[in-house]
Amino acid sequence: MSINGVSLNKLVNMEVTPKKEVVEKGGEDGFPSFVSEVGNAIKKVDASQKEADQVMEEGAIKGVEDIHEAMIKLQEAEISLRLFMQIRNKAIDAYREIMRMQV
């Protein structure tokens, strides 16, 4: 069994940045990338907020037919925003912790 040496030129010229397609469409192993998952979560929270705003506008203009449904939409939007903010805070804390690590 022979072990081939690694030249310094190969290490210096090695590509370490991920390919643009991998970052946008998902990982090479078939799993979605972190960037795409965060983007999807942001879109879902935004859609929930817009739906709640629409329910509020319709309630203010026409009058609310079913107050329970309107309140449920508002609470869903608030909870999804709170959850996303907590996840964001945890991710930032984890990033800061990693940056504090000594190599």
N, C-alpha and C positions, 0 to 999 in steps of 0.2 A: 504494500500500500504506500503510495507516494503522496506527499503533500506538496501542492504547488505553492510557490511563494506569491505574495501579493506585492506588486511594485508600488512605489510611492506615487507614480504618475496616475495609476488607476484610482487610488484613494483620493487624490486631489481633484481629479476630473469626474468623480462619481456624482451623480445627480441625487441630491438629498431632498429637494423640494417635491411635493406631490404633484402629479399631473393635474392640470385644470379639469379634465373630464372626471377624474376620480373624486375631486373635491366637490364638484357640482352634482354629479349623478350618483355617487355612492362609491363605496370602497371596491378595491379590486376583488375582494372575496365575496362580493354580492350583497353585502350588508350596506344599508344607507349610511352616508357619511354624517358626521356630527353637524357639519355646516348645514346640510340639507334638512336634518331633523330640527335644528333650531329655527331655520327658516319656515318650516311647516308649522311649528308651534306658534311662531309669531303671527302667521297668517290666520290660524284658528282663533287665537285670542282677539285679533283685530276684527275678524268676522263676527265674533260673539259681541264685541263692543258695538259694532255698527248695527247689529240686529237689535240690541237693547236700546240704542239711540232712536232707531226707527220706531220701535214700540212706544217709546216716550213721546215722540213727535205725533204719532197717530193718536195717542191718548190725549194729548194736549189739544189737538185740532178737532177730532171727531168725538172724543169722549171714549173712555175705556169700556168695552163690552164685557170683558172678563178680566177683572182686576187681578185674579190669582195668576193667570197666565202671564200677565205683564210683570208682576212681581217675581215670578219664577225666572223669566228671561233676564231681568235685572240682576237677580242674585247669581245666576249662572255666569253672567259676564263679570261680576265683581269677584267671584271665587276663582274663575279662570285667570283673571289678571293677577290676583294675589298669589296663586300657585306659580304662575310664570315668574313673578318677581322673586319669590323665594328660591326657585330653581336657579335663577340668574345670580342671586346673592351667594348661593352655595357654590356655583361654578367660579365666581370671582374669588371667593375665599380659598377654594382649592388651588386656583392659579397662583394666588399670593403665597400660599404655603409652599408650593413647588418652587417658586422663585426664591424663597428664603432658604431652601435646602442648599447645603454646601456640597460641592462635588469633590 
